[in-house]
């Protein structure tokens, strides 16, 4: 083998190695970014989780509001009892025929 051939072969190997190194570094950067995002989202989700006492407080508040609304509606229904409307009188069949 000649020295020039070996130098050319080493040059090709170095170029391939440089490309592989760059690709590897980009993949490492993407993996680190994904891991950091996952850790952040995990911490954020843990700090924003709802506790059992929060759910019970909300349920109590909703029950209180519904009962207050039902009480209001019962008071409105009692004070504004519907007055029965008079039934329409049946019309005579012959009266329409005689009208001009």
mmCIF file as gemmi writes it, N, C-alpha and C atoms, coordinates in Angstrom:
data_model
loop_
_atom_site.group_PDB
_atom_site.id
_atom_site.type_symbol
_atom_site.label_atom_id
_atom_site.label_alt_id
_atom_site.label_comp_id
_atom_site.label_asym_id
_atom_site.label_entity_id
_atom_site.label_seq_id
_atom_site.pdbx_PDB_ins_code
_atom_site.Cartn_x
_atom_site.Cartn_y
_atom_site.Cartn_z
_atom_site.occupancy
_atom_site.B_iso_or_equiv
_atom_site.pdbx_formal_charge
_atom_site.auth_seq_id
_atom_site.auth_asym_id
_atom_site.pdbx_PDB_model_num
ATOM 1 N N . UNK Axp A 1 ? 0.834 -1.182 0 1 0 ? 1 A 1
ATOM 2 C CA . UNK Axp A 1 ? 0 0 0 1 0 ? 1 A 1
ATOM 3 C C . UNK Axp A 1 ? 0.875 1.239 0 1 0 ? 1 A 1
ATOM 4 N N . UNK Axp A 2 ? 0.37 2.211 -0.698 1 0 ? 2 A 1
ATOM 5 C CA . UNK Axp A 2 ? 1.129 3.458 -0.739 1 0 ? 2 A 1
ATOM 6 C C . UNK Axp A 2 ? 0.704 4.368 0.409 1 0 ? 2 A 1
ATOM 7 N N . UNK Axp A 3 ? 1.538 5.292 0.684 1 0 ? 3 A 1
ATOM 8 C CA . UNK Axp A 3 ? 1.276 6.22 1.777 1 0 ? 3 A 1
ATOM 9 C C . UNK Axp A 3 ? 0.101 7.129 1.442 1 0 ? 3 A 1
ATOM 10 N N . UNK Axp A 4 ? -0.052 7.499 0.191 1 0 ? 4 A 1
ATOM 11 C CA . UNK Axp A 4 ? -1.171 8.355 -0.207 1 0 ? 4 A 1
ATOM 12 C C . UNK Axp A 4 ? -2.504 7.628 -0.041 1 0 ? 4 A 1
ATOM 13 N N . UNK Axp A 5 ? -2.527 6.357 -0.346 1 0 ? 5 A 1
ATOM 14 C CA . UNK Axp A 5 ? -3.752 5.562 -0.175 1 0 ? 5 A 1
ATOM 15 C C . UNK Axp A 5 ? -4.155 5.458 1.282 1 0 ? 5 A 1
ATOM 16 N N . UNK Axp A 6 ? -3.179 5.275 2.149 1 0 ? 6 A 1
ATOM 17 C CA . UNK Axp A 6 ? -3.469 5.211 3.584 1 0 ? 6 A 1
ATOM 18 C C . UNK Axp A 6 ? -3.988 6.548 4.111 1 0 ? 6 A 1
ATOM 19 N N . UNK Axp A 7 ? -3.396 7.635 3.619 1 0 ? 7 A 1
ATOM 20 C CA . UNK Axp A 7 ? -3.85 8.96 4.048 1 0 ? 7 A 1
ATOM 21 C C . UNK Axp A 7 ? -5.283 9.214 3.588 1 0 ? 7 A 1
ATOM 22 N N . UNK Axp A 8 ? -5.606 8.806 2.382 1 0 ? 8 A 1
ATOM 23 C CA . UNK Axp A 8 ? -6.974 8.977 1.87 1 0 ? 8 A 1
ATOM 24 C C . UNK Axp A 8 ? -7.955 8.143 2.697 1 0 ? 8 A 1
ATOM 25 N N . UNK Axp A 9 ? -7.558 6.913 3.004 1 0 ? 9 A 1
ATOM 26 C CA . UNK Axp A 9 ? -8.416 6.043 3.806 1 0 ? 9 A 1
ATOM 27 C C . UNK Axp A 9 ? -8.63 6.622 5.205 1 0 ? 9 A 1
ATOM 28 N N . UNK Axp A 10 ? -7.58 7.134 5.817 1 0 ? 10 A 1
ATOM 29 C CA . UNK Axp A 10 ? -7.682 7.761 7.142 1 0 ? 10 A 1
ATOM 30 C C . UNK Axp A 10 ? -8.584 8.996 7.057 1 0 ? 10 A 1
ATOM 31 N N . UNK Axp A 11 ? -8.503 9.76 5.99 1 0 ? 11 A 1
ATOM 32 C CA . UNK Axp A 11 ? -9.351 10.943 5.802 1 0 ? 11 A 1
ATOM 33 C C . UNK Axp A 11 ? -10.825 10.552 5.739 1 0 ? 11 A 1
ATOM 34 N N . UNK Axp A 12 ? -11.131 9.481 5.006 1 0 ? 12 A 1
ATOM 35 C CA . UNK Axp A 12 ? -12.519 9.009 4.904 1 0 ? 12 A 1
ATOM 36 C C . UNK Axp A 12 ? -13.027 8.565 6.275 1 0 ? 12 A 1
ATOM 37 N N . UNK Axp A 13 ? -12.202 7.816 6.994 1 0 ? 13 A 1
ATOM 38 C CA . UNK Axp A 13 ? -12.585 7.343 8.327 1 0 ? 13 A 1
ATOM 39 C C . UNK Axp A 13 ? -12.809 8.528 9.26 1 0 ? 13 A 1
ATOM 40 N N . UNK Axp A 14 ? -11.965 9.54 9.191 1 0 ? 14 A 1
ATOM 41 C CA . UNK Axp A 14 ? -12.122 10.715 10.058 1 0 ? 14 A 1
ATOM 42 C C . UNK Axp A 14 ? -13.401 11.478 9.735 1 0 ? 14 A 1
ATOM 43 N N . UNK Axp A 15 ? -13.746 11.618 8.456 1 0 ? 15 A 1
ATOM 44 C CA . UNK Axp A 15 ? -14.985 12.304 8.07 1 0 ? 15 A 1
ATOM 45 C C . UNK Axp A 15 ? -16.213 11.545 8.585 1 0 ? 15 A 1
ATOM 46 N N . UNK Axp A 16 ? -16.197 10.225 8.427 1 0 ? 16 A 1
ATOM 47 C CA . UNK Axp A 16 ? -17.312 9.418 8.932 1 0 ? 16 A 1
ATOM 48 C C . UNK Axp A 16 ? -17.424 9.546 10.447 1 0 ? 16 A 1
ATOM 49 N N . UNK Axp A 17 ? -16.277 9.524 11.104 1 0 ? 17 A 1
ATOM 50 C CA . UNK Axp A 17 ? -16.267 9.639 12.553 1 0 ? 17 A 1
ATOM 51 C C . UNK Axp A 17 ? -16.78 11.015 12.988 1 0 ? 17 A 1
ATOM 52 N N . UNK Axp A 18 ? -16.428 12.069 12.267 1 0 ? 18 A 1
ATOM 53 C CA . UNK Axp A 18 ? -16.896 13.422 12.594 1 0 ? 18 A 1
ATOM 54 C C . UNK Axp A 18 ? -18.413 13.517 12.429 1 0 ? 18 A 1
ATOM 55 N N . UNK Axp A 19 ? -18.941 12.932 11.363 1 0 ? 19 A 1
ATOM 56 C CA . UNK Axp A 19 ? -20.393 12.96 11.135 1 0 ? 19 A 1
ATOM 57 C C . UNK Axp A 19 ? -21.113 12.187 12.235 1 0 ? 19 A 1
ATOM 58 N N . UNK Axp A 20 ? -20.603 11.003 12.557 1 0 ? 20 A 1
ATOM 59 C CA . UNK Axp A 20 ? -21.221 10.192 13.606 1 0 ? 20 A 1
ATOM 60 C C . UNK Axp A 20 ? -21.175 10.911 14.952 1 0 ? 20 A 1
ATOM 61 N N . UNK Axp A 21 ? -20.092 11.593 15.225 1 0 ? 21 A 1
ATOM 62 C CA . UNK Axp A 21 ? -19.966 12.323 16.49 1 0 ? 21 A 1
ATOM 63 C C . UNK Axp A 21 ? -20.982 13.447 16.563 1 0 ? 21 A 1
ATOM 64 N N . UNK Axp A 22 ? -21.159 14.188 15.479 1 0 ? 22 A 1
ATOM 65 C CA . UNK Axp A 22 ? -22.145 15.282 15.454 1 0 ? 22 A 1
ATOM 66 C C . UNK Axp A 22 ? -23.559 14.741 15.642 1 0 ? 22 A 1
ATOM 67 N N . UNK Axp A 23 ? -23.877 13.67 14.941 1 0 ? 23 A 1
ATOM 68 C CA . UNK Axp A 23 ? -25.211 13.072 15.079 1 0 ? 23 A 1
ATOM 69 C C . UNK Axp A 23 ? -25.42 12.601 16.51 1 0 ? 23 A 1
ATOM 70 N N . UNK Axp A 24 ? -24.408 11.966 17.078 1 0 ? 24 A 1
ATOM 71 C CA . UNK Axp A 24 ? -24.502 11.493 18.454 1 0 ? 24 A 1
ATOM 72 C C . UNK Axp A 24 ? -24.719 12.652 19.427 1 0 ? 24 A 1
ATOM 73 N N . UNK Axp A 25 ? -24.008 13.759 19.243 1 0 ? 25 A 1
ATOM 74 C CA . UNK Axp A 25 ? -24.163 14.924 20.114 1 0 ? 25 A 1
ATOM 75 C C . UNK Axp A 25 ? -25.559 15.537 19.999 1 0 ? 25 A 1
ATOM 76 N N . UNK Axp A 26 ? -26.096 15.581 18.787 1 0 ? 26 A 1
ATOM 77 C CA . UNK Axp A 26 ? -27.465 16.104 18.6 1 0 ? 26 A 1
ATOM 78 C C . UNK Axp A 26 ? -28.472 15.2 19.304 1 0 ? 26 A 1
ATOM 79 N N . UNK Axp A 27 ? -28.301 13.893 19.167 1 0 ? 27 A 1
ATOM 80 C CA . UNK Axp A 27 ? -29.211 12.961 19.837 1 0 ? 27 A 1
ATOM 81 C C . UNK Axp A 27 ? -29.113 13.059 21.349 1 0 ? 27 A 1
ATOM 82 N N . UNK Axp A 28 ? -27.908 13.25 21.862 1 0 ? 28 A 1
ATOM 83 C CA . UNK Axp A 28 ? -27.724 13.419 23.311 1 0 ? 28 A 1
ATOM 84 C C . UNK Axp A 28 ? -28.42 14.694 23.777 1 0 ? 28 A 1
ATOM 85 N N . UNK Axp A 29 ? -28.287 15.785 23.007 1 0 ? 29 A 1
ATOM 86 C CA . UNK Axp A 29 ? -28.93 17.044 23.378 1 0 ? 29 A 1
ATOM 87 C C . UNK Axp A 29 ? -30.458 16.89 23.393 1 0 ? 29 A 1
ATOM 88 N N . UNK Axp A 30 ? -30.999 16.185 22.396 1 0 ? 30 A 1
ATOM 89 C CA . UNK Axp A 30 ? -32.446 15.962 22.355 1 0 ? 30 A 1
ATOM 90 C C . UNK Axp A 30 ? -32.891 15.117 23.547 1 0 ? 30 A 1
ATOM 91 N N . UNK Axp A 31 ? -32.126 14.088 23.868 1 0 ? 31 A 1
ATOM 92 C CA . UNK Axp A 31 ? -32.468 13.223 25.004 1 0 ? 31 A 1
ATOM 93 C C . UNK Axp A 31 ? -32.419 13.995 26.323 1 0 ? 31 A 1
ATOM 94 N N . UNK Axp A 32 ? -31.409 14.834 26.49 1 0 ? 32 A 1
ATOM 95 C CA . UNK Axp A 32 ? -31.319 15.634 27.719 1 0 ? 32 A 1
ATOM 96 C C . UNK Axp A 32 ? -32.471 16.625 27.819 1 0 ? 32 A 1
ATOM 97 N N . UNK Axp A 33 ? -32.818 17.238 26.707 1 0 ? 33 A 1
ATOM 98 C CA . UNK Axp A 33 ? -33.954 18.17 26.706 1 0 ? 33 A 1
ATOM 99 C C . UNK Axp A 33 ? -35.26 17.465 27.044 1 0 ? 33 A 1
ATOM 100 N N . UNK Axp A 34 ? -35.456 16.275 26.483 1 0 ? 34 A 1
ATOM 101 C CA . UNK Axp A 34 ? -36.664 15.504 26.8 1 0 ? 34 A 1
ATOM 102 C C . UNK Axp A 34 ? -36.708 15.083 28.255 1 0 ? 34 A 1
ATOM 103 N N . UNK Axp A 35 ? -35.572 14.674 28.788 1 0 ? 35 A 1
ATOM 104 C CA . UNK Axp A 35 ? -35.515 14.279 30.201 1 0 ? 35 A 1
ATOM 105 C C . UNK Axp A 35 ? -35.789 15.475 31.11 1 0 ? 35 A 1
ATOM 106 N N . UNK Axp A 36 ? -35.228 16.617 30.775 1 0 ? 36 A 1
ATOM 107 C CA . UNK Axp A 36 ? -35.469 17.817 31.578 1 0 ? 36 A 1
ATOM 108 C C . UNK Axp A 36 ? -36.941 18.216 31.531 1 0 ? 36 A 1
ATOM 109 N N . UNK Axp A 37 ? -37.544 18.136 30.352 1 0 ? 37 A 1
ATOM 110 C CA . UNK Axp A 37 ? -38.967 18.467 30.225 1 0 ? 37 A 1
ATOM 111 C C . UNK Axp A 37 ? -39.811 17.48 31.031 1 0 ? 37 A 1
ATOM 112 N N . UNK Axp A 38 ? -39.466 16.217 31 1 0 ? 38 A 1
ATOM 113 C CA . UNK Axp A 38 ? -40.2 15.221 31.772 1 0 ? 38 A 1
ATOM 114 C C . UNK Axp A 38 ? -40.098 15.455 33.267 1 0 ? 38 A 1
ATOM 115 N N . UNK Axp A 39 ? -38.915 15.796 33.725 1 0 ? 39 A 1
ATOM 116 C CA . UNK Axp A 39 ? -38.73 16.079 35.152 1 0 ? 39 A 1
ATOM 117 C C . UNK Axp A 39 ? -39.535 17.306 35.555 1 0 ? 39 A 1
ATOM 118 N N . UNK Axp A 40 ? -39.494 18.355 34.737 1 0 ? 40 A 1
ATOM 119 C CA . UNK Axp A 40 ? -40.253 19.569 35.036 1 0 ? 40 A 1
ATOM 120 C C . UNK Axp A 40 ? -41.751 19.288 35.098 1 0 ? 40 A 1
ATOM 121 N N . UNK Axp A 41 ? -42.263 18.558 34.105 1 0 ? 41 A 1
ATOM 122 C CA . UNK Axp A 41 ? -43.688 18.251 34.086 1 0 ? 41 A 1
ATOM 123 C C . UNK Axp A 41 ? -44.086 17.368 35.267 1 0 ? 41 A 1
ATOM 124 N N . UNK Axp A 42 ? -43.208 16.453 35.668 1 0 ? 42 A 1
ATOM 125 C CA . UNK Axp A 42 ? -43.491 15.614 36.828 1 0 ? 42 A 1
ATOM 126 C C . UNK Axp A 42 ? -43.566 16.413 38.111 1 0 ? 42 A 1
ATOM 127 N N . UNK Axp A 43 ? -42.643 17.316 38.296 1 0 ? 43 A 1
ATOM 128 C CA . UNK Axp A 43 ? -42.648 18.162 39.494 1 0 ? 43 A 1
ATOM 129 C C . UNK Axp A 43 ? -43.863 19.081 39.488 1 0 ? 43 A 1
ATOM 130 N N . UNK Axp A 44 ? -44.178 19.652 38.329 1 0 ? 44 A 1
ATOM 131 C CA . UNK Axp A 44 ? -45.323 20.551 38.209 1 0 ? 44 A 1
ATOM 132 C C . UNK Axp A 44 ? -46.627 19.805 38.489 1 0 ? 44 A 1
ATOM 133 N N . UNK Axp A 45 ? -46.766 18.601 37.976 1 0 ? 45 A 1
ATOM 134 C CA . UNK Axp A 45 ? -47.982 17.822 38.194 1 0 ? 45 A 1
ATOM 135 C C . UNK Axp A 45 ? -48.122 17.437 39.666 1 0 ? 45 A 1
ATOM 136 N N . UNK Axp A 46 ? -47.012 17.142 40.312 1 0 ? 46 A 1
ATOM 137 C CA . UNK Axp A 46 ? -47.071 16.757 41.721 1 0 ? 46 A 1
ATOM 138 C C . UNK Axp A 46 ? -47.466 17.952 42.584 1 0 ? 46 A 1
ATOM 139 N N . UNK Axp A 47 ? -46.997 19.145 42.25 1 0 ? 47 A 1
ATOM 140 C CA . UNK Axp A 47 ? -47.333 20.311 43.06 1 0 ? 47 A 1
ATOM 141 C C . UNK Axp A 47 ? -48.748 20.802 42.797 1 0 ? 47 A 1
ATOM 142 N N . UNK Axp A 48 ? -49.327 20.44 41.653 1 0 ? 48 A 1
ATOM 143 C CA . UNK Axp A 48 ? -50.683 20.889 41.32 1 0 ? 48 A 1
ATOM 144 C C . UNK Axp A 48 ? -51.744 19.823 41.555 1 0 ? 48 A 1
ATOM 145 N N . UNK Axp A 49 ? -51.386 18.727 42.186 1 0 ? 49 A 1
ATOM 146 C CA . UNK Axp A 49 ? -52.363 17.655 42.374 1 0 ? 49 A 1
ATOM 147 C C . UNK Axp A 49 ? -53.427 18.077 43.375 1 0 ? 49 A 1
ATOM 148 N N . UNK Axp A 50 ? -54.592 17.503 43.238 1 0 ? 50 A 1
ATOM 149 C CA . UNK Axp A 50 ? -55.724 17.826 44.097 1 0 ? 50 A 1
ATOM 150 C C . UNK Axp A 50 ? -55.755 16.823 45.247 1 0 ? 50 A 1
ATOM 151 N N . UNK Axp A 51 ? -55.914 17.349 46.453 1 0 ? 51 A 1
ATOM 152 C CA . UNK Axp A 51 ? -55.956 16.467 47.615 1 0 ? 51 A 1
ATOM 153 C C . UNK Axp A 51 ? -57.407 16.065 47.909 1 0 ? 51 A 1
ATOM 154 N N . UNK Axp A 52 ? -57.558 15.075 48.752 1 0 ? 52 A 1
ATOM 155 C CA . UNK Axp A 52 ? -58.897 14.594 49.131 1 0 ? 52 A 1
ATOM 156 C C . UNK Axp A 52 ? -59.684 15.683 49.837 1 0 ? 52 A 1
ATOM 157 N N . UNK Axp A 53 ? -59.009 16.493 50.642 1 0 ? 53 A 1
ATOM 158 C CA . UNK Axp A 53 ? -59.703 17.57 51.36 1 0 ? 53 A 1
ATOM 159 C C . UNK Axp A 53 ? -60.216 18.633 50.391 1 0 ? 53 A 1
ATOM 160 N N . UNK Axp A 54 ? -59.486 18.887 49.301 1 0 ? 54 A 1
ATOM 161 C CA . UNK Axp A 54 ? -59.954 19.837 48.293 1 0 ? 54 A 1
ATOM 162 C C . UNK Axp A 54 ? -61.24 19.344 47.642 1 0 ? 54 A 1
ATOM 163 N N . UNK Axp A 55 ? -61.289 18.065 47.324 1 0 ? 55 A 1
ATOM 164 C CA . UNK Axp A 55 ? -62.481 17.488 46.707 1 0 ? 55 A 1
ATOM 165 C C . UNK Axp A 55 ? -63.662 17.54 47.664 1 0 ? 55 A 1
ATOM 166 N N . UNK Axp A 56 ? -63.438 17.226 48.93 1 0 ? 56 A 1
ATOM 167 C CA . UNK Axp A 56 ? -64.522 17.258 49.914 1 0 ? 56 A 1
ATOM 168 C C . UNK Axp A 56 ? -65.034 18.68 50.124 1 0 ? 56 A 1
ATOM 169 N N . UNK Axp A 57 ? -64.141 19.662 50.141 1 0 ? 57 A 1
ATOM 170 C CA . UNK Axp A 57 ? -64.552 21.059 50.308 1 0 ? 57 A 1
ATOM 171 C C . UNK Axp A 57 ? -65.401 21.506 49.129 1 0 ? 57 A 1
ATOM 172 N N . UNK Axp A 58 ? -65 21.131 47.934 1 0 ? 58 A 1
ATOM 173 C CA . UNK Axp A 58 ? -65.768 21.487 46.746 1 0 ? 58 A 1
ATOM 174 C C . UNK Axp A 58 ? -67.13 20.807 46.755 1 0 ? 58 A 1
ATOM 175 N N . UNK Axp A 59 ? -67.176 19.558 47.16 1 0 ? 59 A 1
ATOM 176 C CA . UNK Axp A 59 ? -68.437 18.826 47.218 1 0 ? 59 A 1
ATOM 177 C C . UNK Axp A 59 ? -69.377 19.466 48.238 1 0 ? 59 A 1
ATOM 178 N N . UNK Axp A 60 ? -68.851 19.87 49.386 1 0 ? 60 A 1
ATOM 179 C CA . UNK Axp A 60 ? -69.663 20.526 50.408 1 0 ? 60 A 1
ATOM 180 C C . UNK Axp A 60 ? -70.211 21.85 49.891 1 0 ? 60 A 1
ATOM 181 N N . UNK Axp A 61 ? -69.373 22.611 49.215 1 0 ? 61 A 1
ATOM 182 C CA . UNK Axp A 61 ? -69.815 23.903 48.673 1 0 ? 61 A 1
ATOM 183 C C . UNK Axp A 61 ? -70.913 23.717 47.631 1 0 ? 61 A 1
ATOM 184 N N . UNK Axp A 62 ? -70.742 22.742 46.753 1 0 ? 62 A 1
ATOM 185 C CA . UNK Axp A 62 ? -71.764 22.49 45.731 1 0 ? 62 A 1
ATOM 186 C C . UNK Axp A 62 ? -73.078 22.029 46.357 1 0 ? 62 A 1
ATOM 187 N N . UNK Axp A 63 ? -72.994 21.184 47.367 1 0 ? 63 A 1
ATOM 188 C CA . UNK Axp A 63 ? -74.204 20.718 48.047 1 0 ? 63 A 1
ATOM 189 C C . UNK Axp A 63 ? -74.928 21.89 48.692 1 0 ? 63 A 1
ATOM 190 N N . UNK Axp A 64 ? -74.184 22.78 49.313 1 0 ? 64 A 1
ATOM 191 C CA . UNK Axp A 64 ? -74.781 23.958 49.952 1 0 ? 64 A 1
ATOM 192 C C . UNK Axp A 64 ? -75.469 24.837 48.915 1 0 ? 64 A 1
ATOM 193 N N . UNK Axp A 65 ? -74.834 25.057 47.789 1 0 ? 65 A 1
ATOM 194 C CA . UNK Axp A 65 ? -75.427 25.895 46.746 1 0 ? 65 A 1
ATOM 195 C C . UNK Axp A 65 ? -76.681 25.265 46.146 1 0 ? 65 A 1
ATOM 196 N N . UNK Axp A 66 ? -76.642 23.959 45.949 1 0 ? 66 A 1
ATOM 197 C CA . UNK Axp A 66 ? -77.812 23.283 45.383 1 0 ? 66 A 1
ATOM 198 C C . UNK Axp A 66 ? -78.977 23.359 46.359 1 0 ? 66 A 1
ATOM 199 N N . UNK Axp A 67 ? -78.714 23.137 47.647 1 0 ? 67 A 1
ATOM 200 C CA . UNK Axp A 67 ? -79.783 23.225 48.642 1 0 ? 67 A 1
ATOM 201 C C . UNK Axp A 67 ? -80.351 24.634 48.715 1 0 ? 67 A 1
ATOM 202 N N . UNK Axp A 68 ? -79.511 25.648 48.636 1 0 ? 68 A 1
ATOM 203 C CA . UNK Axp A 68 ? -79.986 27.025 48.656 1 0 ? 68 A 1
ATOM 204 C C . UNK Axp A 68 ? -80.845 27.313 47.427 1 0 ? 68 A 1
ATOM 205 N N . UNK Axp A 69 ? -80.452 26.814 46.294 1 0 ? 69 A 1
ATOM 206 C CA . UNK Axp A 69 ? -81.222 27.017 45.069 1 0 ? 69 A 1
ATOM 207 C C . UNK Axp A 69 ? -82.567 26.302 45.153 1 0 ? 69 A 1
ATOM 208 N N . UNK Axp A 70 ? -82.584 25.092 45.687 1 0 ? 70 A 1
ATOM 209 C CA . UNK Axp A 70 ? -83.84 24.361 45.838 1 0 ? 70 A 1
ATOM 210 C C . UNK Axp A 70 ? -84.779 25.098 46.795 1 0 ? 70 A 1
ATOM 211 N N . UNK Axp A 71 ? -84.235 25.66 47.864 1 0 ? 71 A 1
ATOM 212 C CA . UNK Axp A 71 ? -85.044 26.419 48.809 1 0 ? 71 A 1
ATOM 213 C C . UNK Axp A 71 ? -85.648 27.637 48.134 1 0 ? 71 A 1
ATOM 214 N N . UNK Axp A 72 ? -84.88 28.326 47.327 1 0 ? 72 A 1
ATOM 215 C CA . UNK Axp A 72 ? -85.387 29.493 46.597 1 0 ? 72 A 1
ATOM 216 C C . UNK Axp A 72 ? -86.505 29.098 45.652 1 0 ? 72 A 1
ATOM 217 N N . UNK Axp A 73 ? -86.298 27.998 44.943 1 0 ? 73 A 1
ATOM 218 C CA . UNK Axp A 73 ? -87.309 27.56 43.985 1 0 ? 73 A 1
ATOM 219 C C . UNK Axp A 73 ? -88.6 27.151 44.68 1 0 ? 73 A 1
ATOM 220 N N . UNK Axp A 74 ? -88.507 26.513 45.834 1 0 ? 74 A 1
ATOM 221 C CA . UNK Axp A 74 ? -89.702 26.138 46.58 1 0 ? 74 A 1
ATOM 222 C C . UNK Axp A 74 ? -90.457 27.38 47.026 1 0 ? 74 A 1
ATOM 223 N N . UNK Axp A 75 ? -89.751 28.42 47.447 1 0 ? 75 A 1
ATOM 224 C CA . UNK Axp A 75 ? -90.391 29.667 47.854 1 0 ? 75 A 1
ATOM 225 C C . UNK Axp A 75 ? -91.075 30.356 46.689 1 0 ? 75 A 1
ATOM 226 N N . UNK Axp A 76 ? -90.47 30.317 45.509 1 0 ? 76 A 1
ATOM 227 C CA . UNK Axp A 76 ? -91.063 30.936 44.325 1 0 ? 76 A 1
ATOM 228 C C . UNK Axp A 76 ? -92.308 30.172 43.898 1 0 ? 76 A 1
ATOM 229 N N . UNK Axp A 77 ? -92.238 28.847 43.936 1 0 ? 77 A 1
ATOM 230 C CA . UNK Axp A 77 ? -93.378 28.035 43.536 1 0 ? 77 A 1
ATOM 231 C C . UNK Axp A 77 ? -94.549 28.228 44.49 1 0 ? 77 A 1
ATOM 232 N N . UNK Axp A 78 ? -94.289 28.385 45.78 1 0 ? 78 A 1
ATOM 233 C CA . UNK Axp A 78 ? -95.363 28.567 46.752 1 0 ? 78 A 1
ATOM 234 C C . UNK Axp A 78 ? -96.015 29.93 46.611 1 0 ? 78 A 1
ATOM 235 N N . UNK Axp A 79 ? -95.249 30.972 46.326 1 0 ? 79 A 1
ATOM 236 C CA . UNK Axp A 79 ? -95.815 32.316 46.236 1 0 ? 79 A 1
ATOM 237 C C . UNK Axp A 79 ? -96.456 32.576 44.888 1 0 ? 79 A 1
ATOM 238 N N . UNK Axp A 80 ? -96.029 31.913 43.884 1 0 ? 80 A 1
ATOM 239 C CA . UNK Axp A 80 ? -96.59 32.123 42.551 1 0 ? 80 A 1
ATOM 240 C C . UNK Axp A 80 ? -97.271 30.855 42.052 1 0 ? 80 A 1
ATOM 241 N N . UNK Axp A 81 ? -98.251 30.414 42.809 1 0 ? 81 A 1
ATOM 242 C CA . UNK Axp A 81 ? -98.979 29.224 42.392 1 0 ? 81 A 1
ATOM 243 C C . UNK Axp A 81 ? -99.726 29.554 41.108 1 0 ? 81 A 1
ATOM 244 N N . UNK Axp A 82 ? -99.659 28.708 40.129 1 0 ? 82 A 1
ATOM 245 C CA . UNK Axp A 82 ? -100.32 29.015 38.869 1 0 ? 82 A 1
ATOM 246 C C . UNK Axp A 82 ? -101.837 29.035 39.03 1 0 ? 82 A 1
ATOM 247 N N . UNK Axp A 83 ? -102.435 30.064 38.448 1 0 ? 83 A 1
ATOM 248 C CA . UNK Axp A 83 ? -103.893 30.202 38.472 1 0 ? 83 A 1
ATOM 249 C C . UNK Axp A 83 ? -104.432 29.429 37.286 1 0 ? 83 A 1
ATOM 250 N N . UNK Axp A 84 ? -105.393 28.535 37.519 1 0 ? 84 A 1
ATOM 251 C CA . UNK Axp A 84 ? -105.91 27.777 36.382 1 0 ? 84 A 1
ATOM 252 C C . UNK Axp A 84 ? -106.612 28.698 35.403 1 0 ? 84 A 1
ATOM 253 N N . UNK Axp A 85 ? -106.293 28.542 34.142 1 0 ? 85 A 1
ATOM 254 C CA . UNK Axp A 85 ? -106.924 29.375 33.118 1 0 ? 85 A 1
ATOM 255 C C . UNK Axp A 85 ? -108.293 28.786 32.788 1 0 ? 85 A 1
ATOM 256 N N . UNK Axp A 86 ? -109.228 29.655 32.462 1 0 ? 86 A 1
ATOM 257 C CA . UNK Axp A 86 ? -110.567 29.147 32.13 1 0 ? 86 A 1
ATOM 258 C C . UNK Axp A 86 ? -110.503 28.348 30.84 1 0 ? 86 A 1
ATOM 259 N N . UNK Axp A 87 ? -111.289 27.299 30.817 1 0 ? 87 A 1
ATOM 260 C CA . UNK Axp A 87 ? -111.321 26.469 29.623 1 0 ? 87 A 1
ATOM 261 C C . UNK Axp A 87 ? -112.094 27.2 28.535 1 0 ? 87 A 1
ATOM 262 N N . UNK Axp A 88 ? -111.609 27.102 27.299 1 0 ? 88 A 1
ATOM 263 C CA . UNK Axp A 88 ? -112.344 27.783 26.229 1 0 ? 88 A 1
ATOM 264 C C . UNK Axp A 88 ? -113.702 27.109 26.012 1 0 ? 88 A 1
ATOM 265 N N . UNK Axp A 89 ? -114.667 27.977 25.765 1 0 ? 89 A 1
ATOM 266 C CA . UNK Axp A 89 ? -116.023 27.453 25.547 1 0 ? 89 A 1
ATOM 267 C C . UNK Axp A 89 ? -116.103 26.842 24.164 1 0 ? 89 A 1
ATOM 268 N N . UNK Axp A 90 ? -116.798 25.726 24.051 1 0 ? 90 A 1
ATOM 269 C CA . UNK Axp A 90 ? -116.929 25.123 22.722 1 0 ? 90 A 1
ATOM 270 C C . UNK Axp A 90 ? -117.763 26.006 21.815 1 0 ? 90 A 1
ATOM 271 N N . UNK Axp A 91 ? -117.303 26.167 20.593 1 0 ? 91 A 1
ATOM 272 C CA . UNK Axp A 91 ? -118.018 27.001 19.628 1 0 ? 91 A 1
ATOM 273 C C . UNK Axp A 91 ? -119.134 26.198 18.979 1 0 ? 91 A 1
ATOM 274 N N . UNK Axp A 92 ? -120.134 26.896 18.584 1 0 ? 92 A 1
ATOM 275 C CA . UNK Axp A 92 ? -121.252 26.242 17.914 1 0 ? 92 A 1
ATOM 276 C C . UNK Axp A 92 ? -120.892 26.011 16.47 1 0 ? 92 A 1
ATOM 277 N N . UNK Axp A 93 ? -121.248 24.875 15.948 1 0 ? 93 A 1
ATOM 278 C CA . UNK Axp A 93 ? -120.898 24.522 14.575 1 0 ? 93 A 1
ATOM 279 C C . UNK Axp A 93 ? -121.675 25.36 13.569 1 0 ? 93 A 1
ATOM 280 N N . UNK Axp A 94 ? -122.838 25.667 13.864 1 0 ? 94 A 1
ATOM 281 C CA . UNK Axp A 94 ? -123.674 26.406 12.922 1 0 ? 94 A 1
ATOM 282 C C . UNK Axp A 94 ? -123.388 27.875 12.902 1 0 ? 94 A 1
ATOM 283 N N . UNK Axp A 95 ? -122.751 28.421 13.915 1 0 ? 95 A 1
ATOM 284 C CA . UNK Axp A 95 ? -122.542 29.854 13.981 1 0 ? 95 A 1
ATOM 285 C C . UNK Axp A 95 ? -121.501 30.331 12.979 1 0 ? 95 A 1
ATOM 286 N N . UNK Axp A 96 ? -120.537 29.517 12.64 1 0 ? 96 A 1
ATOM 287 C CA . UNK Axp A 96 ? -119.517 29.907 11.668 1 0 ? 96 A 1
ATOM 288 C C . UNK Axp A 96 ? -120.093 29.97 10.261 1 0 ? 96 A 1
ATOM 289 N N . UNK Axp A 97 ? -120.993 29.112 9.946 1 0 ? 97 A 1
ATOM 290 C CA . UNK Axp A 97 ? -121.58 29.063 8.618 1 0 ? 97 A 1
ATOM 291 C C . UNK Axp A 97 ? -122.477 30.262 8.377 1 0 ? 97 A 1
ATOM 292 N N . UNK Axp A 98 ? -123.085 30.841 9.406 1 0 ? 98 A 1
ATOM 293 C CA . UNK Axp A 98 ? -123.989 31.953 9.211 1 0 ? 98 A 1
ATOM 294 C C . UNK Axp A 98 ? -123.273 33.289 9.211 1 0 ? 98 A 1
ATOM 295 N N . UNK Axp A 99 ? -122.012 33.304 9.629 1 0 ? 99 A 1
ATOM 296 C CA . UNK Axp A 99 ? -121.285 34.577 9.649 1 0 ? 99 A 1
ATOM 297 C C . UNK Axp A 99 ? -120.882 34.951 8.24 1 0 ? 99 A 1
ATOM 298 N N . UNK Axp A 100 ? -120.977 36.272 7.886 1 0 ? 100 A 1
ATOM 299 C CA . UNK Axp A 100 ? -120.575 36.702 6.531 1 0 ? 100 A 1
ATOM 300 C C . UNK Axp A 100 ? -119.088 36.706 6.309 1 0 ? 100 A 1
